[in-house]
C-alpha cells in the first residue's frame, strides 16, 4: 500500500510538472476529432459543443445584401464555409478557462476562428486575447464572403464574447 501511495505521488508530480492535468470549467475537456457544424461559430465533437472564440458571424437564417442590393443567404453560406474548413479534418478544441461555452479550436495547427475571418465568413472581435482583425484586410479587399456587400453583425464587434 505504501509503494502504491509513493507511485501515485510520483505520477501526480510528473503530471503537474508536465502540465498533463488541466482544469476546465464545468467538466469540459480538450477534444480532438471529427466535428459537426451546428452554426457558423458552433461545432460539436463527440457530443460536446464548442463555440468559436473571438469572432462574430451572421445568424443562421440571416440575409445580407450584395453590392447591387440583392439579398443573399449569408448566414447559411457562413455555415457552409465553416463546414468546408472542418470536413474530413480532425479539429482540436481547447475550452477557454473561465468561459463556459467558448473554445479555441484548431484545424491543421491553424486557429479556426482566424481561418473563418480570413475566408470572409466571420468578423473579428476587436478586443481580447485573440484579435484576428488583421486577417480581415484580404477578404475585404477582394470582396469575398461577408465583404461582398452589406452585413449587419448581430453583436457589436466591441461587445462580442471573448
PyMOL commands that place a pseudoatom at each C-alpha (Angstrom):
pseudoatom trace, name=CA, resn=UNK, resi=1, chain=A, elem=C, hetatm=0, pos=[0.000, 0.000, 0.000]
pseudoatom trace, name=CA, resn=UNK, resi=2, chain=A, elem=C, hetatm=0, pos=[2.860, 2.374, 0.841]
pseudoatom trace, name=CA, resn=UNK, resi=3, chain=A, elem=C, hetatm=0, pos=[4.503, 1.618, -2.511]
pseudoatom trace, name=CA, resn=UNK, resi=4, chain=A, elem=C, hetatm=0, pos=[1.183, 2.425, -4.238]
pseudoatom trace, name=CA, resn=UNK, resi=5, chain=A, elem=C, hetatm=0, pos=[0.968, 5.814, -2.487]
pseudoatom trace, name=CA, resn=UNK, resi=6, chain=A, elem=C, hetatm=0, pos=[4.559, 6.643, -3.429]
pseudoatom trace, name=CA, resn=UNK, resi=7, chain=A, elem=C, hetatm=0, pos=[3.910, 5.672, -7.055]
pseudoatom trace, name=CA, resn=UNK, resi=8, chain=A, elem=C, hetatm=0, pos=[0.733, 7.714, -7.150]
pseudoatom trace, name=CA, resn=UNK, resi=9, chain=A, elem=C, hetatm=0, pos=[2.562, 10.721, -5.680]
pseudoatom trace, name=CA, resn=UNK, resi=10, chain=A, elem=C, hetatm=0, pos=[5.256, 10.461, -8.336]
pseudoatom trace, name=CA, resn=UNK, resi=11, chain=A, elem=C, hetatm=0, pos=[2.643, 10.296, -11.111]
pseudoatom trace, name=CA, resn=UNK, resi=12, chain=A, elem=C, hetatm=0, pos=[0.843, 13.350, -9.733]
pseudoatom trace, name=CA, resn=UNK, resi=13, chain=A, elem=C, hetatm=0, pos=[4.088, 15.302, -9.509]
pseudoatom trace, name=CA, resn=UNK, resi=14, chain=A, elem=C, hetatm=0, pos=[5.026, 14.288, -13.046]
pseudoatom trace, name=CA, resn=UNK, resi=15, chain=A, elem=C, hetatm=0, pos=[1.576, 15.330, -14.261]
pseudoatom trace, name=CA, resn=UNK, resi=16, chain=A, elem=C, hetatm=0, pos=[1.837, 18.718, -12.587]
pseudoatom trace, name=CA, resn=UNK, resi=17, chain=A, elem=C, hetatm=0, pos=[5.354, 19.243, -13.923]
pseudoatom trace, name=CA, resn=UNK, resi=18, chain=A, elem=C, hetatm=0, pos=[4.353, 18.459, -17.496]
pseudoatom trace, name=CA, resn=UNK, resi=19, chain=A, elem=C, hetatm=0, pos=[1.013, 20.235, -17.441]
pseudoatom trace, name=CA, resn=UNK, resi=20, chain=A, elem=C, hetatm=0, pos=[-0.846, 16.979, -18.072]
pseudoatom trace, name=CA, resn=UNK, resi=21, chain=A, elem=C, hetatm=0, pos=[-3.560, 17.896, -15.588]
pseudoatom trace, name=CA, resn=UNK, resi=22, chain=A, elem=C, hetatm=0, pos=[-5.604, 20.740, -16.991]
pseudoatom trace, name=CA, resn=UNK, resi=23, chain=A, elem=C, hetatm=0, pos=[-8.705, 22.027, -15.222]
pseudoatom trace, name=CA, resn=UNK, resi=24, chain=A, elem=C, hetatm=0, pos=[-11.522, 23.118, -17.490]
pseudoatom trace, name=CA, resn=UNK, resi=25, chain=A, elem=C, hetatm=0, pos=[-14.702, 24.641, -16.065]
pseudoatom trace, name=CA, resn=UNK, resi=26, chain=A, elem=C, hetatm=0, pos=[-17.879, 22.588, -15.872]
pseudoatom trace, name=CA, resn=UNK, resi=27, chain=A, elem=C, hetatm=0, pos=[-16.145, 19.340, -16.767]
pseudoatom trace, name=CA, resn=UNK, resi=28, chain=A, elem=C, hetatm=0, pos=[-15.178, 20.472, -20.278]
pseudoatom trace, name=CA, resn=UNK, resi=29, chain=A, elem=C, hetatm=0, pos=[-12.037, 18.942, -21.687]
pseudoatom trace, name=CA, resn=UNK, resi=30, chain=A, elem=C, hetatm=0, pos=[-9.726, 19.427, -24.613]
pseudoatom trace, name=CA, resn=UNK, resi=31, chain=A, elem=C, hetatm=0, pos=[-11.038, 17.381, -27.508]
pseudoatom trace, name=CA, resn=UNK, resi=32, chain=A, elem=C, hetatm=0, pos=[-9.833, 16.324, -30.909]
pseudoatom trace, name=CA, resn=UNK, resi=33, chain=A, elem=C, hetatm=0, pos=[-11.791, 14.565, -33.596]
pseudoatom trace, name=CA, resn=UNK, resi=34, chain=A, elem=C, hetatm=0, pos=[-14.235, 14.988, -36.436]
pseudoatom trace, name=CA, resn=UNK, resi=35, chain=A, elem=C, hetatm=0, pos=[-16.529, 17.974, -35.951]
pseudoatom trace, name=CA, resn=UNK, resi=36, chain=A, elem=C, hetatm=0, pos=[-20.154, 18.501, -36.851]
pseudoatom trace, name=CA, resn=UNK, resi=37, chain=A, elem=C, hetatm=0, pos=[-21.090, 22.083, -37.758]
pseudoatom trace, name=CA, resn=UNK, resi=38, chain=A, elem=C, hetatm=0, pos=[-24.107, 23.399, -35.856]
pseudoatom trace, name=CA, resn=UNK, resi=39, chain=A, elem=C, hetatm=0, pos=[-23.821, 27.110, -36.753]
pseudoatom trace, name=CA, resn=UNK, resi=40, chain=A, elem=C, hetatm=0, pos=[-21.172, 29.353, -38.327]
pseudoatom trace, name=CA, resn=UNK, resi=41, chain=A, elem=C, hetatm=0, pos=[-19.450, 29.668, -34.937]
pseudoatom trace, name=CA, resn=UNK, resi=42, chain=A, elem=C, hetatm=0, pos=[-20.538, 26.418, -33.262]
pseudoatom trace, name=CA, resn=UNK, resi=43, chain=A, elem=C, hetatm=0, pos=[-19.212, 22.894, -33.735]
pseudoatom trace, name=CA, resn=UNK, resi=44, chain=A, elem=C, hetatm=0, pos=[-19.734, 19.638, -31.918]
pseudoatom trace, name=CA, resn=UNK, resi=45, chain=A, elem=C, hetatm=0, pos=[-17.122, 16.960, -31.219]
pseudoatom trace, name=CA, resn=UNK, resi=46, chain=A, elem=C, hetatm=0, pos=[-18.316, 13.682, -29.697]
pseudoatom trace, name=CA, resn=UNK, resi=47, chain=A, elem=C, hetatm=0, pos=[-21.477, 15.300, -28.345]
pseudoatom trace, name=CA, resn=UNK, resi=48, chain=A, elem=C, hetatm=0, pos=[-19.741, 18.333, -26.785]
pseudoatom trace, name=CA, resn=UNK, resi=49, chain=A, elem=C, hetatm=0, pos=[-20.390, 21.764, -28.288]
pseudoatom trace, name=CA, resn=UNK, resi=50, chain=A, elem=C, hetatm=0, pos=[-17.647, 24.347, -28.773]
pseudoatom trace, name=CA, resn=UNK, resi=51, chain=A, elem=C, hetatm=0, pos=[-18.419, 27.982, -29.669]
pseudoatom trace, name=CA, resn=UNK, resi=52, chain=A, elem=C, hetatm=0, pos=[-15.535, 29.534, -31.618]
pseudoatom trace, name=CA, resn=UNK, resi=53, chain=A, elem=C, hetatm=0, pos=[-13.965, 32.355, -29.625]
pseudoatom trace, name=CA, resn=UNK, resi=54, chain=A, elem=C, hetatm=0, pos=[-13.043, 35.792, -30.944]
pseudoatom trace, name=CA, resn=UNK, resi=55, chain=A, elem=C, hetatm=0, pos=[-15.437, 36.097, -33.879]
pseudoatom trace, name=CA, resn=UNK, resi=56, chain=A, elem=C, hetatm=0, pos=[-18.896, 37.353, -34.817]
pseudoatom trace, name=CA, resn=UNK, resi=57, chain=A, elem=C, hetatm=0, pos=[-20.835, 35.521, -37.525]
pseudoatom trace, name=CA, resn=UNK, resi=58, chain=A, elem=C, hetatm=0, pos=[-24.211, 36.050, -39.145]
pseudoatom trace, name=CA, resn=UNK, resi=59, chain=A, elem=C, hetatm=0, pos=[-27.217, 34.280, -37.686]
pseudoatom trace, name=CA, resn=UNK, resi=60, chain=A, elem=C, hetatm=0, pos=[-28.056, 31.006, -39.498]
pseudoatom trace, name=CA, resn=UNK, resi=61, chain=A, elem=C, hetatm=0, pos=[-31.127, 32.491, -41.211]
pseudoatom trace, name=CA, resn=UNK, resi=62, chain=A, elem=C, hetatm=0, pos=[-29.638, 35.957, -41.753]
pseudoatom trace, name=CA, resn=UNK, resi=63, chain=A, elem=C, hetatm=0, pos=[-29.838, 37.620, -45.157]
pseudoatom trace, name=CA, resn=UNK, resi=64, chain=A, elem=C, hetatm=0, pos=[-27.244, 40.112, -46.408]
pseudoatom trace, name=CA, resn=UNK, resi=65, chain=A, elem=C, hetatm=0, pos=[-27.161, 42.489, -49.351]
pseudoatom trace, name=CA, resn=UNK, resi=66, chain=A, elem=C, hetatm=0, pos=[-24.620, 42.292, -52.138]
pseudoatom trace, name=CA, resn=UNK, resi=67, chain=A, elem=C, hetatm=0, pos=[-23.166, 45.389, -53.815]
pseudoatom trace, name=CA, resn=UNK, resi=68, chain=A, elem=C, hetatm=0, pos=[-26.157, 45.538, -56.181]
pseudoatom trace, name=CA, resn=UNK, resi=69, chain=A, elem=C, hetatm=0, pos=[-28.622, 45.499, -53.283]
pseudoatom trace, name=CA, resn=UNK, resi=70, chain=A, elem=C, hetatm=0, pos=[-29.703, 41.900, -53.895]
pseudoatom trace, name=CA, resn=UNK, resi=71, chain=A, elem=C, hetatm=0, pos=[-30.441, 39.712, -50.869]
pseudoatom trace, name=CA, resn=UNK, resi=72, chain=A, elem=C, hetatm=0, pos=[-28.403, 36.545, -50.349]
pseudoatom trace, name=CA, resn=UNK, resi=73, chain=A, elem=C, hetatm=0, pos=[-28.349, 33.929, -47.526]
pseudoatom trace, name=CA, resn=UNK, resi=74, chain=A, elem=C, hetatm=0, pos=[-25.097, 34.966, -45.846]
pseudoatom trace, name=CA, resn=UNK, resi=75, chain=A, elem=C, hetatm=0, pos=[-25.909, 33.085, -42.636]
pseudoatom trace, name=CA, resn=UNK, resi=76, chain=A, elem=C, hetatm=0, pos=[-26.316, 29.759, -44.397]
pseudoatom trace, name=CA, resn=UNK, resi=77, chain=A, elem=C, hetatm=0, pos=[-23.265, 30.375, -46.589]
pseudoatom trace, name=CA, resn=UNK, resi=78, chain=A, elem=C, hetatm=0, pos=[-21.166, 31.151, -43.484]
pseudoatom trace, name=CA, resn=UNK, resi=79, chain=A, elem=C, hetatm=0, pos=[-22.275, 27.789, -42.041]
pseudoatom trace, name=CA, resn=UNK, resi=80, chain=A, elem=C, hetatm=0, pos=[-21.192, 26.124, -45.295]
pseudoatom trace, name=CA, resn=UNK, resi=81, chain=A, elem=C, hetatm=0, pos=[-17.871, 27.996, -45.127]
pseudoatom trace, name=CA, resn=UNK, resi=82, chain=A, elem=C, hetatm=0, pos=[-17.147, 26.524, -41.699]
pseudoatom trace, name=CA, resn=UNK, resi=83, chain=A, elem=C, hetatm=0, pos=[-18.267, 23.099, -42.876]
pseudoatom trace, name=CA, resn=UNK, resi=84, chain=A, elem=C, hetatm=0, pos=[-15.706, 23.231, -45.723]
pseudoatom trace, name=CA, resn=UNK, resi=85, chain=A, elem=C, hetatm=0, pos=[-12.940, 24.093, -43.254]
pseudoatom trace, name=CA, resn=UNK, resi=86, chain=A, elem=C, hetatm=0, pos=[-13.631, 21.149, -40.918]
pseudoatom trace, name=CA, resn=UNK, resi=87, chain=A, elem=C, hetatm=0, pos=[-14.905, 18.370, -43.204]
pseudoatom trace, name=CA, resn=UNK, resi=88, chain=A, elem=C, hetatm=0, pos=[-12.539, 15.420, -43.328]
pseudoatom trace, name=CA, resn=UNK, resi=89, chain=A, elem=C, hetatm=0, pos=[-10.049, 17.020, -40.936]
pseudoatom trace, name=CA, resn=UNK, resi=90, chain=A, elem=C, hetatm=0, pos=[-9.708, 16.423, -37.189]
pseudoatom trace, name=CA, resn=UNK, resi=91, chain=A, elem=C, hetatm=0, pos=[-10.455, 19.530, -35.126]
pseudoatom trace, name=CA, resn=UNK, resi=92, chain=A, elem=C, hetatm=0, pos=[-8.723, 20.233, -31.802]
pseudoatom trace, name=CA, resn=UNK, resi=93, chain=A, elem=C, hetatm=0, pos=[-10.708, 22.377, -29.347]
pseudoatom trace, name=CA, resn=UNK, resi=94, chain=A, elem=C, hetatm=0, pos=[-9.454, 23.816, -26.071]
pseudoatom trace, name=CA, resn=UNK, resi=95, chain=A, elem=C, hetatm=0, pos=[-12.090, 25.415, -23.829]
pseudoatom trace, name=CA, resn=UNK, resi=96, chain=A, elem=C, hetatm=0, pos=[-11.205, 28.896, -22.626]
pseudoatom trace, name=CA, resn=UNK, resi=97, chain=A, elem=C, hetatm=0, pos=[-10.705, 28.922, -18.854]
pseudoatom trace, name=CA, resn=UNK, resi=98, chain=A, elem=C, hetatm=0, pos=[-13.427, 30.879, -17.125]
pseudoatom trace, name=CA, resn=UNK, resi=99, chain=A, elem=C, hetatm=0, pos=[-15.634, 30.906, -20.230]
pseudoatom trace, name=CA, resn=UNK, resi=100, chain=A, elem=C, hetatm=0, pos=[-18.383, 28.320, -20.026]
pseudoatom trace, name=CA, resn=UNK, resi=101, chain=A, elem=C, hetatm=0, pos=[-19.024, 27.982, -23.746]
pseudoatom trace, name=CA, resn=UNK, resi=102, chain=A, elem=C, hetatm=0, pos=[-16.044, 29.449, -25.642]
pseudoatom trace, name=CA, resn=UNK, resi=103, chain=A, elem=C, hetatm=0, pos=[-13.236, 27.403, -27.160]
pseudoatom trace, name=CA, resn=UNK, resi=104, chain=A, elem=C, hetatm=0, pos=[-10.110, 27.951, -29.202]
pseudoatom trace, name=CA, resn=UNK, resi=105, chain=A, elem=C, hetatm=0, pos=[-10.277, 25.387, -31.993]
pseudoatom trace, name=CA, resn=UNK, resi=106, chain=A, elem=C, hetatm=0, pos=[-7.589, 24.425, -34.495]
pseudoatom trace, name=CA, resn=UNK, resi=107, chain=A, elem=C, hetatm=0, pos=[-7.516, 22.668, -37.854]
pseudoatom trace, name=CA, resn=UNK, resi=108, chain=A, elem=C, hetatm=0, pos=[-4.096, 21.610, -39.105]
pseudoatom trace, name=CA, resn=UNK, resi=109, chain=A, elem=C, hetatm=0, pos=[-2.482, 23.723, -36.387]
pseudoatom trace, name=CA, resn=UNK, resi=110, chain=A, elem=C, hetatm=0, pos=[-4.272, 26.898, -37.537]
pseudoatom trace, name=CA, resn=UNK, resi=111, chain=A, elem=C, hetatm=0, pos=[-6.815, 28.752, -35.419]
pseudoatom trace, name=CA, resn=UNK, resi=112, chain=A, elem=C, hetatm=0, pos=[-10.272, 28.012, -36.815]
pseudoatom trace, name=CA, resn=UNK, resi=113, chain=A, elem=C, hetatm=0, pos=[-11.676, 31.432, -35.836]
pseudoatom trace, name=CA, resn=UNK, resi=114, chain=A, elem=C, hetatm=0, pos=[-8.883, 33.154, -37.725]
pseudoatom trace, name=CA, resn=UNK, resi=115, chain=A, elem=C, hetatm=0, pos=[-9.477, 30.934, -40.753]
pseudoatom trace, name=CA, resn=UNK, resi=116, chain=A, elem=C, hetatm=0, pos=[-13.164, 31.925, -40.731]
pseudoatom trace, name=CA, resn=UNK, resi=117, chain=A, elem=C, hetatm=0, pos=[-12.158, 35.619, -40.671]
pseudoatom trace, name=CA, resn=UNK, resi=118, chain=A, elem=C, hetatm=0, pos=[-9.578, 35.077, -43.419]
pseudoatom trace, name=CA, resn=UNK, resi=119, chain=A, elem=C, hetatm=0, pos=[-12.166, 33.287, -45.588]
pseudoatom trace, name=CA, resn=UNK, resi=120, chain=A, elem=C, hetatm=0, pos=[-14.558, 36.224, -45.146]
pseudoatom trace, name=CA, resn=UNK, resi=121, chain=A, elem=C, hetatm=0, pos=[-17.229, 34.296, -43.195]
pseudoatom trace, name=CA, resn=UNK, resi=122, chain=A, elem=C, hetatm=0, pos=[-16.665, 35.961, -39.810]
pseudoatom trace, name=CA, resn=UNK, resi=123, chain=A, elem=C, hetatm=0, pos=[-15.707, 39.329, -38.370]
pseudoatom trace, name=CA, resn=UNK, resi=124, chain=A, elem=C, hetatm=0, pos=[-13.061, 39.604, -35.678]
pseudoatom trace, name=CA, resn=UNK, resi=125, chain=A, elem=C, hetatm=0, pos=[-13.889, 40.797, -32.184]
pseudoatom trace, name=CA, resn=UNK, resi=126, chain=A, elem=C, hetatm=0, pos=[-11.991, 43.993, -31.506]
pseudoatom trace, name=CA, resn=UNK, resi=127, chain=A, elem=C, hetatm=0, pos=[-10.509, 43.060, -28.144]
pseudoatom trace, name=CA, resn=UNK, resi=128, chain=A, elem=C, hetatm=0, pos=[-9.453, 40.046, -26.150]
pseudoatom trace, name=CA, resn=UNK, resi=129, chain=A, elem=C, hetatm=0, pos=[-6.639, 37.559, -26.176]
pseudoatom trace, name=CA, resn=UNK, resi=130, chain=A, elem=C, hetatm=0, pos=[-7.042, 36.686, -29.845]
pseudoatom trace, name=CA, resn=UNK, resi=131, chain=A, elem=C, hetatm=0, pos=[-7.614, 39.650, -32.139]
pseudoatom trace, name=CA, resn=UNK, resi=132, chain=A, elem=C, hetatm=0, pos=[-7.987, 38.412, -35.699]
pseudoatom trace, name=CA, resn=UNK, resi=133, chain=A, elem=C, hetatm=0, pos=[-8.877, 41.806, -37.183]
pseudoatom trace, name=CA, resn=UNK, resi=134, chain=A, elem=C, hetatm=0, pos=[-5.640, 41.818, -39.208]
pseudoatom trace, name=CA, resn=UNK, resi=135, chain=A, elem=C, hetatm=0, pos=[-6.994, 38.825, -41.121]
pseudoatom trace, name=CA, resn=UNK, resi=136, chain=A, elem=C, hetatm=0, pos=[-9.945, 40.884, -42.420]
pseudoatom trace, name=CA, resn=UNK, resi=137, chain=A, elem=C, hetatm=0, pos=[-7.943, 43.000, -44.864]
pseudoatom trace, name=CA, resn=UNK, resi=138, chain=A, elem=C, hetatm=0, pos=[-7.540, 40.407, -47.617]
pseudoatom trace, name=CA, resn=UNK, resi=139, chain=A, elem=C, hetatm=0, pos=[-11.174, 39.214, -47.828]
pseudoatom trace, name=CA, resn=UNK, resi=140, chain=A, elem=C, hetatm=0, pos=[-12.340, 42.831, -47.553]
pseudoatom trace, name=CA, resn=UNK, resi=141, chain=A, elem=C, hetatm=0, pos=[-10.032, 43.876, -50.422]
pseudoatom trace, name=CA, resn=UNK, resi=142, chain=A, elem=C, hetatm=0, pos=[-11.145, 41.090, -52.766]
pseudoatom trace, name=CA, resn=UNK, resi=143, chain=A, elem=C, hetatm=0, pos=[-14.806, 41.314, -51.585]
pseudoatom trace, name=CA, resn=UNK, resi=144, chain=A, elem=C, hetatm=0, pos=[-15.391, 37.678, -50.618]
pseudoatom trace, name=CA, resn=UNK, resi=145, chain=A, elem=C, hetatm=0, pos=[-17.762, 36.187, -48.086]
pseudoatom trace, name=CA, resn=UNK, resi=146, chain=A, elem=C, hetatm=0, pos=[-19.498, 38.792, -45.959]
pseudoatom trace, name=CA, resn=UNK, resi=147, chain=A, elem=C, hetatm=0, pos=[-17.446, 41.530, -47.628]
pseudoatom trace, name=CA, resn=UNK, resi=148, chain=A, elem=C, hetatm=0, pos=[-19.177, 41.143, -50.983]
pseudoatom trace, name=CA, resn=UNK, resi=149, chain=A, elem=C, hetatm=0, pos=[-21.835, 43.554, -49.789]
pseudoatom trace, name=CA, resn=UNK, resi=150, chain=A, elem=C, hetatm=0, pos=[-23.581, 44.815, -46.680]
pseudoatom trace, name=CA, resn=UNK, resi=151, chain=A, elem=C, hetatm=0, pos=[-23.529, 42.897, -43.420]
pseudoatom trace, name=CA, resn=UNK, resi=152, chain=A, elem=C, hetatm=0, pos=[-25.041, 43.893, -40.092]
pseudoatom trace, name=CA, resn=UNK, resi=153, chain=A, elem=C, hetatm=0, pos=[-23.322, 41.988, -37.248]
pseudoatom trace, name=CA, resn=UNK, resi=154, chain=A, elem=C, hetatm=0, pos=[-25.814, 40.517, -34.747]
pseudoatom trace, name=CA, resn=UNK, resi=155, chain=A, elem=C, hetatm=0, pos=[-23.394, 41.525, -31.970]
pseudoatom trace, name=CA, resn=UNK, resi=156, chain=A, elem=C, hetatm=0, pos=[-21.293, 44.741, -31.872]
pseudoatom trace, name=CA, resn=UNK, resi=157, chain=A, elem=C, hetatm=0, pos=[-17.635, 43.882, -32.513]
pseudoatom trace, name=CA, resn=UNK, resi=158, chain=A, elem=C, hetatm=0, pos=[-16.522, 45.601, -29.302]
pseudoatom trace, name=CA, resn=UNK, resi=159, chain=A, elem=C, hetatm=0, pos=[-19.036, 43.639, -27.208]
pseudoatom trace, name=CA, resn=UNK, resi=160, chain=A, elem=C, hetatm=0, pos=[-18.740, 40.115, -28.547]
pseudoatom trace, name=CA, resn=UNK, resi=161, chain=A, elem=C, hetatm=0, pos=[-17.834, 37.222, -26.231]
pseudoatom trace, name=CA, resn=UNK, resi=162, chain=A, elem=C, hetatm=0, pos=[-14.118, 36.746, -25.737]
for i in range(1, 162): cmd.bond("trace and resi %d" % i, "trace and resi %d" % (i + 1))
show_as sticks, trace
zoom trace
